[in-house]
Amino acid sequence: MKLKKNICFLLIQLLIVLGQGVAAQFQPAPVVRSQEKTIVNGKIFYIHTVQKGQTLYSISKVYEVAQDDIKKANPDADLVNLREGLALRIPDSKNATAAVYPENREDFDAHVIKRKETIYSLSKKYKVSEDVIYYYNPWAKYGIKQDQTLWIPKNKELHDITPEARVDDQYYYYTTKEKDTLYSIAKIYGVEVADIIDANPELRNGLRPEQAIKIPKIRQVTETVPETSLPDTTPCVPPQQPYTFEVALMLPLYATFTAEETDADSVQRRGLRGRNFAEFYEGFLLAVDSLKKTGFSVNLHVYDTERDTMRTHRAVKELASGEPDLIIGPVYPEDVNIAGRFASFKNIKLISPLSTRSSLVERYPGIVQIVPSRQSESYALANFIKQYKQGRILLVRGSDSLSMQSSWRFKKYLAQNMPSDESGKPLYFHEYRLNDSLFTNLNKILARDQQNLLVVFSDNEAEVIPLVTRLIQRTSLYPVTMFGMPSWQSWTNVDLNFLHNLQLHIVSPFYTDFTNPQVKNYLSKSRSVYGYEPYEISPQGYNYSMLGFDIGLYFLSALRQYGKNFMPCAAENQGDQLLTRYRFIRDGNGGYMNNNFSVIEYKTDFSVQKIATVTGEALP
C-alpha cells in the first residue's frame, strides 16, 4: 500500500514538472512597445517587429488595441502564424493624428475632445457645420479620439468656407514632433514633400521637433491656353520644319540595383519588373527607329524612376528646365500623380502607359491614359451583351471584393439597358455566387431549350476551373456561351479545349493576334535586333514590347503631324498598332482615357478571333 502511495506521489510530481515544461514551452515571448511610428492616411501607427514566440494576443495587450484593429491595419499579413522579423502596423490607441494649429489662433477655440464626443455633437455645441470643422481640421476626416485638439472658428466670417471666401487661405499650419518626417507629414495632407520644402525653405537644413511649418493646400490644376497662342499650343498645327522634338521616357528599369543591395526575393521581383519595362523600352526604340527612317528627328531623354517618388521628383525638376514636347510614363500611380501635375501645368501631354486610375485623369488635363479603368471594363462587357436578342443572362461573381464590385457595376448598368427579345420582353437575368452551391445546382440553373449566357466575374483561375470542368460535362445537354475577364488570356492551367467548347468570349482592352502579318513582321524584327521574340501576354492582354512599340509609333507620329497639342486630332492618327486601335474620351475638363475594347471569341474550330470592338463608355 505504501509503495502504491509513493508511486502515485512520484507520478503527480512528474506530471507537475511536465506541465510546467509544457507551459514554459508555449509561454509567449515578452513584447516591448516599439518607439518607431509612421503615419498612413492621417493615422499614426507603431511599427512593431515580431520576435520569436510572440502572438497576436500578446502584442495587442501591450499596445492596448483590439486584435481586429491590428488585422485591419495589416490585411495582407498572416497573423495566425506570425513569423519572426515581420513588421506590423499597430494603431496608436491614444493619438490618431498629430496636432495642427491655425495661424490666427486667437480667432479659434481649442477644444480638447472628450469621451463619446463626435464631430456632429461638436458642430451643434459650437453652432458650426461639420464641413467647417473638417475644413480647419482635415485630419479629423480619418476619425477622432479622446484628448485630441480640434480648432473651432469663433469668428463667424471664418464659417464661410466657400472658395471665394477662403481664397487667401493658402496653408495649413503644423507643429512637428519627435519621429516626424517630411514624408509622413506629406502623407497626412496629401501633398508632396517638394511642396512642403518650397513653402518652408528652411527645411533644406533639416526638420526639428516643435518647428512650426506651413503646409500648402492643394489647388485644382486647370489647363489654360494663353491669349496669344504659339504654334505648339494651337491644336493640330505642326511645328515649322525642320524640328527636333524633345521626348522624355520615364520607366522603372531598375538599372542601378545589384543583388548585394537587398534580399533575394526583392531582387527577383525588381528584376522581373525591370525586365518587363526593358522590353517596353526596346519596343519603343523600334518605333523610334521606324520613324527616323522617314525623317523624324527626336532627342530621347530616359529616366529610371524605379518605384521611388524621390527619383520621379528629381526627374521632374530636370524636365522643368527643358520642357519636353511629350512625356511617356511614369508607370505607378504615385509617380503619375507627380509627373501629371507638372505636365498639366506646363501644357505638356503625359502618356500614362499602364495606370488604370481614372481619378488621375479627372484631376490632370495633361494625362492621356492608355489602359481603360476597371469601371470601363464592366461597361464594355455590358455594351456587348445588350446586343443579344435571345438567351438567358446568368451573372456569376467571384468571392473577392474586386469581382463583387465589378459585377455590381455590370449588373446596375445592364439593368438600365436590359436587352429584349423580338417581342420586346426583357431577357431572363439572374445572379449567382461562384461557390459549391452553384456547382451543386447547375442542372437546375441551366436551361436546355435556350442559350445560357454565363458571365463570370473572377480573376482567380483556381476558382474558375471547377466551374469550367462542370460546364464541359453538361455541354451536350445545355447550350452555353461563356464570358470571362481579360486576365483569362494569361492563364496557363485551364484546358484551352474547354474554353473553345464553351465558346468563351473575352472583352479586353488589348489583344495580341499572332496570325496578324504585322505582328509576325514585328516578331521577326525583334528577333533580328534583340535576339528574341516577345510572346508573353499580361493579364490585360498586352505584350510589353508590343505596347511600347504601339505607344511610340502612335504618339510620336501624332506629335510630328499635329504638334505638341495633338489630342484634338488624335482620332485621325490611327496607324498600324499591333494590339488595339485607340479611342480616347475626354473626362470633363480633365485628361483623356482610352475606352476601346476588343471582343475575342474562342471558336469551336479551336481558332481565336477578334469579332468586334465595343466602347467602355456608359451609353445613355
N, C-alpha and C positions, 0 to 999 in steps of 0.2 A: 504494500500500500504506500509506504514511504517512498519507494522507488518510483511509483507512478506519479506521485506528487512532484518529485524532483524533475521527472521528465516533462510534466506539464509546465512547471515553472520555467524550465530551460526553453521550451517551445514558445512560451509567451514572450520571454526576453528576446529570443531570436526574431519573432515577428515584429517586436517593437523596433529592434535595430534595423531590420529590413524596411519597415515602414518609414523610419527616419531617413534611410538611404534613398528610398523612392521619393519622399517628399523633397529631399535636398536635390535629387536629380531633376525634378520638374519645377523647382523654385525659379520663378522668373528672375532674370538678371536685373540689378538695380537700374533705375532710369534717372538720369540727371537732366534737368531742364536746360535746353540749349540757349545760348545768348545770341545766336545768329538769327536775324529776321530778314524778311523780304516783304514786298508789297505787291499784290496781284489784284488788278481791277479795284484799287482803292482799299483793299482789306489787308491787314497786317497778319503775317503768318510767321511762326517759328520754323526754322529748318532743323529737323531732328534727324540725325544719322543713326540708324538702327544698329544696336550692338547685339552680339550673340546672346540668345536666351531671352531677349525682350519680347513682350507680346503686345498686341493692340490694346488689351485691357490695362496693362501696367503703364503704357505710355499715356493713355487717355486720363488715368488717375493723376499722374504727375502734372500734366498740363491743364487739368480741371476742365476738360471738354468731353462731350459725348463721343462714343466710338463712331456713331453715324456721321458726325461732323467731320471726323478725320477721313472717313470713307468718301464723303462728298468732295473733299479737298484733294483727294488722290484717286480719281476714278480709274486710272489705268494700272494702279499698283496692286499686287497680290498681297492683300492684308491678312489672309488666312495663314499663309506660310511666309512670314516675314524673313527676308534674307539679310544677313549681316552686310552692312555698308549701304543699304537702301536709304535714300534721302526722302523724308516725308515732310509735307507741308502741314503744320499743326496750327489751326486757327487760334489767334490770340483771344482768350476768353474775356479779357478785361478791356482792351482797347482795339477797336476795329480799324480806326484810322488815326492819322496824325492830326494835330490841332492846326487849324487855319484861322487867320485873323484878318479883318478888313483893314484898309489903310486908315480910314477915319473912324477909329474905334469909339469915339465919343458919341457917334450917331447910332450906336448899336447897343443892345442888351446882350450881355454874355450869359446865356442860360446853360447851367450845368444839368444835364439830363438825369432825371430821377427814375427809379424803378417803375415800370409799366407805362411810362410816358411814350407817346407816339408823335410823329410829325403832325398827324391830324389833330390830336389834342392840343399840341403847342400852337398850331395855327389858330385854333379857337381861343386859346388863352391870350395870345398877343394880337388877335384880330388882324391877321395877315393870311394870305393864301399859302397853300403848301408849295406852290411854284416859287413864291418869293423866298421861302426858307431854303429850298433846293438851289435857287439861283446864287445865294450868298454862301451856301454850304454844299457845294456839289458832291462832296464825298458822302453825304448823308443818303444819296440815292442807293448806296450799297448796303444800307442798314445802319441803325444807331444802337448804342448800348449805354448803360448806366455810367455816369461820371464823365461822359464826353461833353464838349462845349459846343453849343450852337450860337451863332451870331444872328440876332433878330433885329432888323432895322427899326429904330424908333421914329425916325423922320418919315412922314407919310410920302414925301416926294420919292423916297427910296423904294416905296412899294410898287412904283411903276417900273416894270422890268421889260417893257417893250424895247425893241432895238433902237427906236428913235430916241427914247428917253435915256437909255443907257449907252449911248454911242461913245461916251468918253470913258466908260469902264473897260479899260484895256487889259487889266491884270487882276489875277487873284494874288493874295499875299500869304506867304508860308514861312513859318519859323522852323528851321531844321533841328534835328535831334541826333543823338548818338546813333550810329549804324545807318543813317540815311545815306543814300547815294543819289546822284543826279538821275540815274536810270530809274530807281524806284519812285522818285518824286514825279518824273515824267509820266510814269505809268498811271499814277493817281489821276492826273489831269488830262491824259490822252494827248499829250504833246510830245515833241521830240526833244532830246537832250540839247541839240543845237539851238532850239528856240529859247530854252531857258538861259543858255550861255549868252545868246545875243541880247537878251533882256537884262542880264546881270554880268557885264564884262569882267567884274572882279572874280568871278568863279573860275576864270582861267588859271588863277593862282591856287585853286583848291576849295573844297567845301568844308566849312567848320560847323560844329554844333551851335545852336542858338543864333544862327545867322538868318536875318530877315531877307527873303528873296522874292522877286516878282515872277509870277507865272503867267505868260501871255495867254489870253483867251483865244480859242480857235475861231477864226472867221471863215465864212464860206468863200471859197475861191471861185470867181466868175471870169469867164473868158470875155475879153473886150477887144474890139477892133479899133485901132487908132483912127482919128478923123481923116488924116492923110495916110492912106494905106500904101505901104510899099509893095512891090511886086510879089514878095514872098509871103505876104499876109492876105493877098487878094485870092479868093477861091478860084482854083483851077486855072491859074496863069503860070505857065512855066517860066523859069528864070531866063535871063539873057544867056545865050550860048557864046562861047564855051563856059561851063561852070563845073567846078569840082565840089561835090556835096560832102558835108561832114556828117558822119553817121556814128552813133555810139551803140555798142553792143554790150549789155550787162548780163552776165551769166554766172551761175555758181559752178565754176570749173574745178575748184579745189586744187589749183595748180601748185600751191606752195606747201601743202601739208605733207608730212612724212610719217612713216609708220611708227617712228620713235616718239612722236608728239602726243599720242593718245592710245587708248586701248584698241585691241584688235577688232572688236565689234564695230566701234566707231569708225575705224579705218575702212572696214568693208563697206559700211553704209555710205560714207563720203565718197569712196572710190566708185561705187555703183552710180551715185548721183552725178559725180563728176564725169563718168563715162557717158551717161545719157546726154549731158549737155555738151560734152565734147563732140558727140555725134551731131547734135543740133548745130553746133558751130561749123562742123565740116560740111553739112548740107547747106548752110547759109553761104559758105565760101564758094560752093559750086554755083550758087545763084549769082553771086558777085562776078565770078569768072565768066558766066554766060553773058551777063550784061556788059562787061568790059569789052567783049568782042564786038559789041555793037556801038562802041564809042562812049559808053557811060564811064564817068570819072568820079571816084569816091575815095575819101580818106576814112578808113575804118578804125575807130578807137575802141579797143576791147578792155572791159573791166571785169575782173574776177571778184564777184561780190560774196562768194561762198554763201553762208546763211548768217551774215553778220551785218547788222544795221549800221555799225560804225564804218564799215567798208563802203556801204552804199552812200552814207553821208559824205565821205571823202570824195567819192566819185562824182557826186552831185556838185560839190564845191568846185571841183576841177572843171566840170562841164559848164558851170556858170560863167567862167572866164572866156569860154569859146563859143557857147551857144550853138550846139549842133542843129542840123536841119531835121534830124529824126533820131529817136531813141528806141531801141528794140530791147525789151527786158526792162527791169529785172523779172524774176520768176515768183518769189514768195510774196504773199500779200503784204507783210510788214515792210518789205523793200519797195514794192509797187506804190505803197502809200507815200513813202518818202520821195521817190522819183516822180510820181504822178503829180504831187503838189508843185514841184519845181517846173515840170513840163507845162502844166496848165498856166502857171504864172508867166512863163516865157513864150506862150503860144507855140509850143512845140508838140507834135504828136508823139505819144509814147505807145508803142505796140506791146501789149501785155500778152505774152505767148501762152501762159498756162494757168494763170489765176482764174477762178470762177466766181470771185466776189463781186456781185452786182453792186454792192454798196460803194465800192471804189469807183465804179463807172458813174454812179449817180453823183458822187462828190466832185470828181475832177473831169472837166470837159476835154482835157488833153488826152485821156486814156482811150485806146482802141483795144477792146478785149477779144481775143481770138476764140477761146473756148466758151461756149454758152454756159449759163448758170444751170444748176440742177432744177430750178424752177422752170426754165425754158424747156428742159428735157421732158418734164411732165406734160407741159402744154403741147409739145410737138407730138408725143405719143397719142394724146387725146385728139389732136387735129387730124391725125391719120385714121384713127379708129372711127371717128364720127362720120367717115365717108361710107361705112358699111351700111347696107340696106337690109341685111338679114343676119341671123345668128344670135347667140346668147353671150353677153359680155360677163365673164367671171373674173373678178379682180381678186388676186391673191397677194397679200402683203407679208413681207418678212418680219422677223421679230425685233430687228434693230430700229433705233429711233429714226435714222435717215430714211429707211424704207417706209416706215409708217408715215413720216412727214410727206414724202414724195407721193405716196399712194393717196393720201388725204387730199393733196393738191390736185392730183389727177381726177379723183372722184368728184371733187367740188366743181371743177371746170367742166368735166364731161356731163355732169347733171344739168348744167346750164345749156349744154349743146348736145343733148342725148340724140343719137341717130334714131331714125324711124324707118319702118318697113314701107313697102309700096302703098299701103293703105293709110299711112300716117301714124300708125301705132308705134310708140317708143319700144326699142329693143329691150329684151329682158336683161336686167342687171342685178348682180348680187356680189357681195364682198365676203371673203374668207381669210382666215389666218393660215399661214404656212406652218402647220403642225401635224401631229399624229391624228388628230380628229379629222382633218381634211383627208388624209390618206385613207382612213377607215371608211369614210363616207363618199369616196369618189364615184362609186357606181350610182349613188343617189343624186349626186350633184351634176354629173354629166348627162347630156341628152343624146339619144340615139338618132333622132329624126332632124336635128338641126346642128349647124356648125357651132362648136364650142370655142369661143374666142377667149383664150385663157391668158390674162395679162398678169405677169408675175413681177412684183417689185421686190427684188432682193439681189444684192451683190455677193451673197455668200454661196460659193459653189457647193460646199458640203451640205448646205441646207436645201439647195435646189435639186441636186442629183437624185435623192429618193423620190421626189415628185416626178421627175423625168422618167425614171425607171418604171414607176407605176403607171404612168400615162402610156408608155410604149406597150405595156401588157394589155392595154384596152383599146388600141387604135383600130383593131378590126371591128369593134362594136361601136365605138364612139368617135365621130369625126372631130379632130382637134386642130386648131391653129394656135400656136403659142407665140406670145410676145414677151421678149426679155429686155434686159438692160444692156447698155453699151459695153459694160465690163465683161460680159459673157464672151466677147470676141477674143479675150486673152486667156480664157480658161483652158486648162490642159488635162483635167481628169475626167470631164464629162465625155461620153461617147458621141462623137460627131454624127455618126449614123442615126442616133436617136433624134438629134436636133433636126436633121433633114427630114426624117419621117414625121416629125411633129410640125413641119413647115414653119420653123422658127422665123419670126420677124424681129429685127432689132432696129430701133430708131436711134441713130448715132450721129454725133456731130462730125465724125471722120470715118472714112472707110478706105482701106488700102486694097485696091484691086490688082492683084499680081498678074492678072491676064491682060491688063491695060498696056498697050505698046509704050506709052510714055513712062510708065512705072518700070517696064523692062529696060528701056533705054537708060533710065536713071540708075538702076541697079548695076548695069554694065559700066556706066561711067564711074560710079562709086568704087567698083571692083578695080577699075583701071587706075584710079587716082589714089585710093586709100588701101586697096588690097582686101576689101571685104564687101559683102552685100548686106545692107541693113534690113533684116527681116522681122525683128522683134516688134510686137504691137503692144501699145499701152492699153490700160482699161478703157480709155476714151476712144480707142480706135486709131490713134495716130502712131506713126513711127517717128522717133525724134529727128533722125536725119532728114526724112522727107518733110517734116514740119518746118525745120529750119530752111530747107530749100524753098518751100511754098511761101513762107513769110518773107524771105529775102526777095524772091522774084516778084511777088505781088506788090510789096510796098516800095521797093526801090524803083520799080517800073512806074508806080504812081507818082513818086517823088520826081522822077525825071520828066514825066509827061505833064504833070499839073502843078508842080512846085510844092512848096512847104505846106500849104493849106489845101491838101489834095482830097480830103474826105468827102466834100460835097460831090465830087466826080468819081468816087471810088467804084461805084457800080459799073462804070464804063470801062473799068480796067481789068475785067475778068480775063485771065490768061490761061496758061497750061498748068494749073495747080494739080498736084498729084492726089491730094487727099479730099478736097472739097472745094466747092465754089462758095465764096464768102457772100453773106447777105447781112449787111450792117444796119442796125436800127439805132437811132439816137435816143438816149434816155433823157427826155425832157431837155433841160439846159446842161446836162452832164455830157459824158463821153458816148462812145459807140460800142455796141456789142454785136458780135456775130450771132445770128439766130437761124442759121441754115442747118438742116439735118437731112441725112440720107436714110432712106428706108431700105434695109438689107434683108433679103429673103434667102433662107437655106432651103433650096428646092428639093423635091423628091428624087430628081435625077442626079443628086449629090453635087450640083453646082451651087455657087453662092453669087447672087446678083443684086446689084442696086436697082430697085424697081421704081423708086420715086424720090422726090425731095419734098420736104414739108417744113413749114416755119415753126419756130418755137415761140412765136408771139401769141399772146392771148387775144384771139379774134372775137369781135362782138357777135 
